[in-house]
Amino acid sequence: MGLKLVLTGNYALAYAAKVARVNVVAAYPITPQTSVVEKLAEFIEEGELDAVMIRVESEHSALAACFGAALAGARVFTATSSQGLLYMHEVVHWASRARAPIVMGIVTRTLGPPWNIWPDHTDYMDQRDTGWIMSFAMDNQEAFDLTLQAFKVSEDPRVYLPVMVGIEGFILGHTSMPVEIPEQNLVDEWLGPRRQPYVVDGSEYMAIGNLALPEDTEEFFMDIQNAMEEARKVVVEVEEEYSKITGRPFKGPVECFKCEDAKYVAISMGAWSGDLMESVSQLRDEGYSVGLLRIRYYRPFPGDYIFEKANSTKGVLVFDRAISFGSYGPIFLDTAASFLKHTRKTPYIKNVVAGIGGVNITSDDFSRILKRFVHEVESDGVNVFEWYHKGKVVR
């Protein structure tokens, strides 16, 4: 048994990086991420973590510093939010193309304009096509667990891709709850030394980011896609190992909550899934056959898991906290495509976009939306898309 501490989500990320014994941290402050790297700076200053803190002038430089350190053989960590994540977006691509194992915490915050410090998933979703493995936590314990597991996933030779772990700013980032931290020697033995595909140490000539012919470039992309497919197995294996050494329950890429016998299934990701669970439990008591599939890994997208659990239902309701303007929410698009991989006779699938800009969605809101969806399916009158705002369907 290790430590049990009351931590904010931001501190949970910092503690995970600490017990992973990162060698280098580089970051630039941005609300609501700042306390992640402030805590790591305290660990380093107090001698609890033997690492180098690189203070940079921007988020672009923060990830560039981590990128260089990772190529040189260091275990690295950074964290950011919102506009800062967009500012480092160019380097986000560089890291995955170079197959550099890096772990980054994303404390989500709405993108401006208008200027807004509250969370949704817009900044996180902007990274979905960058070649990073992407997980997302529902609570602070999961924020710690997913971050620590991210180092093992990222450094697996079948993967060698960077990993980002999302939590919602303020909702998790600045609220506290108990978090269990495994003993350091247990983590050391389980995680092992740093592994990476190559090391840039001056011992041999090596080109990074050189001009490549079209055929070679496409092969880079194909290799990343293959690594993503391998990552589907690796994330499961890593969590199974982690569960054995820590006693933490295995949840998989998608957590099933009362979904085994449900006729209607909701799909969600992030902290508001807790409110949705409360709503599902309440509706079960009222006689509604509803369940929840909570996405824990967004990339690679767990479409096969979702299909397996939801294909026999009458309706699938996908909640998105981001919008692809002119289309639908990103999770809905991935879910619909995943069903079409297996069948042309899908259940009713509907997309609800809500909670943008940090708008609060309560369990009562979820209950109201789920009840209406059940009625729509039963009356064969499902609208594919709606935007739920301030208690009303506005589109």
N, C-alpha and C positions, 0 to 999 in steps of 0.2 A: 504494500500500500504506500503510495506516495503522499504528496501534499494535497490538502483540500483547502482552497483559498476562495475568497469572494472577490471576483474580478469583473471588470468591465470587458466587453467584447474586444476593445482595443488592447487591453492588457493581456487578454487571452492569446491574441496574435503574438504579442511580444514574448510572452512566456514560452510559446511553442518554438519561436526562433531561438530563444535562449537554450532550451534543452536540446535543440538540434545542433547546438554548438556551432552556430554560424561564425564564419571568419570575418566577413565584411558586411557592414550595413551602410547603405547610402540613401539619403532621403532629403526631401525638401518639405517644409511644413505646409499643410493645407487642411483646413477644417473639412470634415471632422476626423481626419486621420492622424493629426499631429501627435496625440498622446501615445500612439503605437511606438514611434521612433524615439519619443522622449523617454519612455520607459526603458527601451533598449540602451539609450545613452546612459541612463542611471546604472543599469547593470554593468556596463563597461567601465564607467567612472568608479564604481564601488568594487571593481575587481571580481564581480560575479560572472562575468562573461569575457573571455579572452578574444576580443574582436576589435576590428578597426572601424570606427565611425567616420565616414567621409561626408563632410558638410559641403554641399554643392549650391550652385546659384539657381538651379531650376530642376523641375522633375525630369526634363529631357536628360540632363546631366546625371541625375540620380540613377536612372536605369542604365545609362551609358557606363557609369562607373561600375555598377553591378555586373553588367555584361562583360566588361574587360576583366574584372576580378574572377568571374566564373570561368572565362576562357583560360585564365592563368591557373585554375585549379582550386579556387576558393569556394566554400559553401557560402552563399550570399542570400540576403533578404532585403526587401524594401517594401514600402507601403505607400499608397496614395489614394486620391479621391478625385472625382469630377473633372474639372478643367485641367488639373494636374495630370490625370491619366491621359487626357487627350493630348496634352503637351508632350508626353513621352511616347505617343502612339507610334511614331516612326521606329523607335528603338524596340518597341514591343515586337514588331515584325522582325527586326534584326536578330533578336534573341532566339525566336523559334526557328528561323531559317538556318541559324548557325548551330541549332540543336544544343543550345546551352541550358543546362539545368539551373533554373532560377526559381525562387518562390517569392511571390508578391501578394500582399494583402490589399484588397480593394474595399475600403470603407465607403460604401456607395453614397452618392450625393447627386441630386438633380443637376443636369447640365444647364448652364445659362447661355443666353439670356432667356427670361429675366433672371437676375441674380437670386439665388435660392440656396439655402444651406440644408434643406430637408432631403430625405432620401427617396429615391425610386431606383429602378434598375437601368436607367438609360446609359450611364457611363460604363457600367459593366457590359451591357449588351453591345456597345460599340466595339468591343474587343472580340466578338464571337468568331470572326473570320481570320484571326491572326495566327492560328496554329498553337495557341496555348491551351492546355488542359484547364478547365474552369469548374470549380466547385463553389457551392454556396451554402452557408450555415443558417440554421434556424435559431440556435441559441448559443450562449457563450462556450459551453462545453464542446459543442460541435465545432465552433470556431477554432478552439485549441486543437481538437482531434484532427480536423481536416488539414490544418496548417502543418502539423507535425507529419501526418501521412503524406503531405504534398512533397516533402523532401525525398521520401523513399520512392514515390511514384516517379518524380522528375528524374531521379538518378538511376532508374532501372534501365539496363542496356537495351531492353526491348522498346523503350520509350524515348529517353533522352530529349524531353521537351520541357519547357518551362511551365509552371503551374501558378494560376492565380486563385485566391480564395476570397470570396465575397462575403461581407456582412453589411447590413444596413446601418448607415451612420446614425448616431444618437440612439436609435431604437435598441440596437445591441451595443454599438460602439461606446456609449456613455452610460449604460445601465449595468448594474452589477448583479451577479448571481453566482452560486457556488460552482467551482470548476476543479475537477480532480486532475492532478498533474502526476504522471508516473515517476518513479524513482529514476534518477539520472543514469545510474549504471544499467538499468533495464533498457532505457532509451538508447544508450551507447551501444549496447550489444545488439539490439534490434535494428537500429538504423545503420550502424557500421560506418566505415570511413567514406569520404566523398568519392563518388564514381562519376566519370564523364567520358565522352567519346574520344577526346583528344585534349592535350594541354599545350597551350602556347607558352613555351618557356625559353625560346631562343635556341634550343638544341637542334632544331631542323628548320628548313625553309617552309613557310606555310602562308598561304594567302587567305584572307578572310574578306568576304564581300567583293571579290573581284568580278570583272565583267564575265558573264557566262552566255553561251549560245542559247537560242530558244529551246532546243531539245534538252540541253542540260538543265536549264531552269525548270522546265516542266517536270523533269525527274526529281528535282528538289521538292516540288510540291507533292508529287506522288509518294515520295518517301515519308513526308509528314503525314499524309493521309494514312499510309500503312502503319505508322507509329501510333496514330490515334486509334486505329482498330486494335492494335496490341494493347493499348492503354485500357480498353474496356475490360480485359482480363486482369491487368495489373492492379487497377484500383480495387477490384474485388479481392484479389489475393492479399494485397497490402492491408486492407481493412480486416480480413479474416485473421491475419497474423497479429495485428494490433489488438483485436478483440481478445485473443488468447492471452496475450501478455498483460493486458490491463483489466480484463473483465468487462470492458465496455461492450454494450450490445451491438451486434452486427446489423446494419441497416441497408447496406447496398447502395447502388447509384440512385435508387428511388425507394423512398420509404412508403410502405403500404399501411395506411391507417383505416381500419374497418372497411377495406376495399374488397376482401375475399369474396363476399357474397353480395356486394352492392349492385343494384341495378343502374345507379347513376354515380359517376365518379368525377370528382373535381381534381384538377391538376394545378399545382402552385409551386413556388420556390421562395425561400427566404423566411423572414421572421413572421410575416403575416400568416404563415401556415399554421402557427399556433392558434390564432384566432379562428382560422378555418376549421381546425380540429375540434375546437370548442363548439363551433356551429354544427359540425357533423354529428358530434355526440348528442347535442340537443335535438337535432332533427331525427336521429335514430329513436330517441325516447318518444318522439311524436309519431313514429311509424313510417318515416321516410327511409327508404333503402338507399342510403348515400354513403360514399366513402371518399377517401382522399389519397392521391398519389403525390408525394412531395419529392420534387427533384432535388437531389444533392449534388449531382454532377451534370452540368449543362453541356460541357464538351469533354469527351465525346458524348453526343446526345444519346440518352438511354432509350431510344425509340423501341427497341425490341422488348424491353422490360414493360414499357407502357402498353404496348400492343398486347402482350401476354396477359396483363392484369385487366385491361379495359375493353378488349375486343368483344367479350360476351355481354357487355352492358348495353343498356338502351340509349345512354347518352353520356357524353364526355364534355365537361365544362372547363375550359382552360382560362385561368386567370393570369394576366400579364400586367406587370408594373412598368412596361415600356411599350412603345409603339414604333413600328416601322412606317413612317408617314406615307400615306397613299396605299397602304396594304393592311396588315394586321399586326398583332403582337408577336414577338419572336418565338415564344414558346409554342403558341398556337401553330405557327407556320411549320415548326419542326415536328410537332405532334401530328398534324394532318399528313405531312409527307411520310412520316413513319408508318402510319396506317396504310397508306397507298403502296408501300413496299410489300405488304403482305396480302392485301385484299382490296377489291373494288366495292365491297359491300360493308361500309363502315357504319358504326353507330352514329347517331346525331352528334356532331362536334361543333361546339360554339365557343367563341372567344369573347371574354369580358376584359376590357382594359379599364383599370382603376388605380387609384393611389398615386397618380402622377404628381410630381412636385411635393411629395410628402403628405398628400391628403390622407387623413386617417380613415381606414376602413375597419369597422368593428365586426365582431361576430354576428351582431344583429344584421348588419349589411349583408354579410355572407349568407345568413339564413334566408333573408329576403330574396337574394339573387338565386340561390339554389332552389327554393320553392317555386319561383317563377319558371325556372328552367324545367323542372319536373312537369309542371303544368303545360309548358310549351311542347315538350316531347309527347306527352299523353294526348295532346290535341293536334299533333302533327303540324305545329305552327312555329317551328324554331327559326329565329333570326340568327344568321351565322355570326353577326358581330354586334356588340353594343359597347358604348362607353358609359360607365357608371360614375356619376359625379354628384356629390352632395345629396345622396339618397335617391337620385332619380336616374333613369335611363335617358341620356341626352342624344344618343345617336344609335 
